[in-house]
Amino acid sequence: MRITNREGLNNLSSFTFFPLPFSKVYADFIKHQFGNEVIYFEKNNIVVPLEVIGRRFFQQIKLLAPPYRYEKEVEVNELKSYLNDLYQTLKNTGDFMRIIQPHPMAFTSEKPSNSNYCAFGTYITNLQNKTDEDLLNSFDNKYKKAVQHSINNGGTVIINNNVLQDFYTVYLNTCKRANIYYDSLTYFKNLMSYLPNNTVTAIINDAEGITIGTAFFIFDEHTCYCAHAGSVSGSKLYGGMKHLHFEVMKWMRDKFVKQYDLTGVRINSSNETLQGIFKFKKGFGGELKQGYLWKADLIKWKCLLYDLLVLIKSKGKKHKDIIDQEI
């Protein structure tokens, strides 16, 4: 088992069968967008990509994907041991102070022993060998009626990166309304530049041509991730976002993408808003995949010092990730 750069990996040619976060173009995007290197932990043909964040003395690690062996995610009975080895190997280097919470796309079905964690999951719909009718019939009956209402009342879905600005306007307003973090327009443009064949934007317009819902997707032959979304409150067109997801599911199926991932739900959250998101995503009829978001301190004294410095810089305002919010 070892930490290595991309060129040092065994069987590098097999990476053509791995998901997008393992690819060179994705690592190039991370380098361009954030200035961060991507390294890899490898053991018994199992690999996980890791983003190195921060300056050398305070370097942190973030998982970019769950561990894979060839084209398959590592199964639960093998995963805990692998993650424990990852933790110990990173700790032994002395180079990294902490493994931070990953993006929800990279949650794992197990967690290492020395970690803080929260339950997490996502709803996944299998797309292949399904007709339009099969996909729509898998929706909750109310969702199915909502999609049909949108179609019958002039809802128009456009799936094309030329509508990025329309997407971003609605996405930005949605995030500001909810008082949550939002990515810059430059971030999305860079994603599209580095991953032109793996990104797509979708909007839905009402009968008057007004954009009422938007989403941005990252995809490969394995999975389509609904990475960002937004909607306009008070629209008269009922069912617009459900219609949008239905049309994108069909589009991805025709691109031979295997599954559609709504990218994250909190499990048994006490927050009513998050419970609402859980119920919204459940209505599309996918299968709930459960696991964990986790993080772990590797060098505790460095973590304490770093957290203190951040707290001073932020004038006492403590940042909370999903794990902090749930535990």
N, C-alpha and C positions, 0 to 999 in steps of 0.2 A: 504494500500500500504506500502511496506517495502523493505528494503535491507536485504538480508539474505545469508547465505552459502547454499550449496546444501542440507545438512541434514535438514535445516529449511523450505524447500519448502513444500507447501501444494500439495497434489496429486502427490507426487514424482513418483509414479508408471506410471503416464501418460507420463513420459519423454521418454518412449520407442517409442512414436509416434512423437517425436520432431526430427528436423534435427541434424546432427552430432555435430555442435558446442555447443549443449546443453548437450552432453554426458559426462560421467565421464572420459572416456578415453581421450577425447579431453582436458578436464581440466587438467588431469594428464600430457599430453604432454606439455601444456603451462607451468606448474609448472617445469617440467624437463628441457625444452629448455630455458626458460627465467627466471625462479625463481619467477614467478608471480602467485598470487592467482586468482581464478575465483569466483566471487560472482554473485548474481542475484537480479534483481528488479522484484517484483511480485505485481500485482494488478488485481483483478477480473479474476483470472485464466489466465492472460496474463503474460508471463515471457520473460525476455531478459537476456542473459549471458553477464557479464562485466569482462574484464580483468583489474586488479589493477596493475598499472605500476609506478615504482619509489619508492624512500624512503619515509618514513612516512610524513615528512614535505612538500614534493613536490609530493605527490601522484596524479596520473592522472588515468582516466578511459577510456577504449576503448570498444566499442560494438563489440561483436564477431559474432552477427547475428541480423537480424531484429527481433522484438518482435513476439512471436507466442502464440496462444491459442490452446492447443492440437496440432493437426497436421497441422494447417492452419496459415499462416501469417496474422497478424491483418490488417483489411481493412482500407482504407484511412480515412473514416469518423470517425473512432475511434482512429486512430493512433496519430494524432496531440495532442489530450488531454493526451494520455498516455505518449508521449514524454515530454510534458510540466511537467507532474507530476514527471517523471524520473529526469528531470533537477532540479526541486525544491527540491525533496527529497535528491538528492546528495548534493545540495548546503546547505541544512539545517543540514546535518551531520557535516559540517565543516572539514571533513577529506580529501576532494578531491579538488584540485585547478582547474581542467579543465577536460572536456570531449574532447578527441582528435579525429581526423579523424579516422574512422574505416577502416579495410581492405575493398577493393571493394566488396568482397562477402557479406558484412554486410551493404550495402547501404540500405536506407529506402525510402518508397514511400511518406513519409511526413517528416517534420522537426520541431523541437521545435521553439517557437517564439524567444527566446534569443539565436540565433545561427548565425554563419557564415557558408555559404554553397555554393555549386555549383551544377548545374544540372548534373546528372549522370544517367547511365542506363546500360542495358546489353541485349544481344540477347539470347533468350531461344528457343530451339527446343523441342517440345513434341515428345517423343520417342515411347511410347506404341501404340500398334495396328498399327504399320507402317511396311511395308515390306521394304526390301533393296531398291526396286525401288521407293517406296514412299519417302524415305529419300533422295535419290539422286535427284529425281524430284523436291524436295523442294528447291534445290540449284539454284542459279543464273545459267543461261544456260552456261555461260563461265566457271563457276566452275565445272559444270557437265562434260563438255568436258575435263577440266583439270584433273579431277579424272580419267576419262576413258583413257586419254593419259598416266597418270602415271601407271595405271594398265597394259596397253598394252605394255609399254616400260620397264617393269622389276622392277617397284617400289614394294617394299616389306615392309609391316608394321608389326612390332613386338610389341605386347602388353604384357609386362612381366616385373616385377621388377628386373629381372636379368640383364636388360639393363640399370640400373641406371647410371653406369659410362659413357656409351655412351651418354645418355641424358645429363649428367652434363657437359661433355666436350663441347658439342655444345651450351648448355644454357649459360655457363660461357663466352665463346667467343662472343656470341651474345650480352650479357650484357656489356662486356668490349668494344665491337665495338660501341655500342650505348651510352657508358658512363653513364650507369644507375646502380642502386643498384642491387646486386645479393646475394642470400642466399648461405650459405656454403653447402658443400656436407654433412657435419654432420647433418645439419638441415633436409635434405631430409631423411637421414638414420634414424634419430629419429622419423620423421613422420611415416615412414614405420614400425618402431619397435612398436610404440604405436598404430598405426592404420593399422595393416597388412591386414585387410579385407576392408579397405576404401581408399586405395591408389593404384595407378597403373601408370606405366611408359610406354610411347609409343615412338618408333622411326620409321623412314622410311629410308630404304636403297635404293640406286639406283641399277641398274643392275650389277654394279661392286662390290656391297656390302659395299659401302661407306655411312655412315650415313649423311643425308643431312637435316633432320628435326627431332625435338624432342618435347615432351610435357609431363608434369607431372600432374596427375589428383587426386583430392580428391572427393570421392563420397559416397553416402548412397542411401537408397531406394527412397528418394525424388529427389535428384539432383546430377549430375556430374558437377564439376567445373573444367574447364581448368585453373589450378592455375599458371603454369609456362610453357614457351615455348621458343624455339630457332630454328634457321635455319642457314644453310650455304649459303653464297651468291655465286652466279655464277654457281649454279648447272645446268647441262644440262638436268636434269629430270624436265620437266615442270609439275607443279601441285602437287608436293610431299606433301606439308602441307595440302592441301585440301583433298588429298587421306587419309592422316593420320587421320584427323578429321572424315571423312566418316567411316573409319574402327572402330574408337573408339565409334562413335555413335551406330553402329551395336552391338558392344561388350557390351556396357552399356544397350542397349535395351534388349539383351538376358539375362542380369543380373537383369532385371525387374526394372531398374532405370527409373523414370518417365520422367525426362527432362535433357537436355544437355545445360549447361550454359557456354557461352564463357567468362564470368567473367570480364565484365566492358568495357564501352565505354564512352568517354567524349561526351556530347551533345553540338553541335554548337560551338566546340572549334575553336579558330582562328589559332591554331598550325597545319601546313600542315601535319606533321607526324601523329598527333593524328587523323586528318581527314581521313588519309589513313587507320589507324587501324579501324576506324568506318566503312569505306566502305568495308574493308576486312571481318570484322565479319558480316556485313549485308548480304554479298553474300551467307552465308550458309542457308539463308531462315528462320531464327528464327523470333520470335515475339519480338519487342523492348519493354522491361519493363523499364519505366522511373521513376526517383525519385531523391534523393539527397545524396551527401556526406555532412556531417555537423560536426561542432565542436562548443564548447561553453565554455567560461571562467566561472568558478564558484566563485572563489575568486580572484578578479582582481589584487590586490596588490601582491599576491603571484605569479601570472602569470607574471607580469611585472618584479619582482625580478628574477624569474627563467629564463625568456627570456634574461635578461641582463647578468646573469651568463653564460648561454650557449653561448651567443654572444662573451663574453670575452674569454671563453675557445676555441672557434672555430676561434679566431683571426678575428672577424668581418664577417665571412662567415655565412650567414643566411640560415638555412634549410627551404625549401618550400615544403609543402605537395601539394596534388592535388588541394585542395581548394584555397590555396595561389596562385597557378599557374593560376587558372581560374577566380578569382575575380579581 
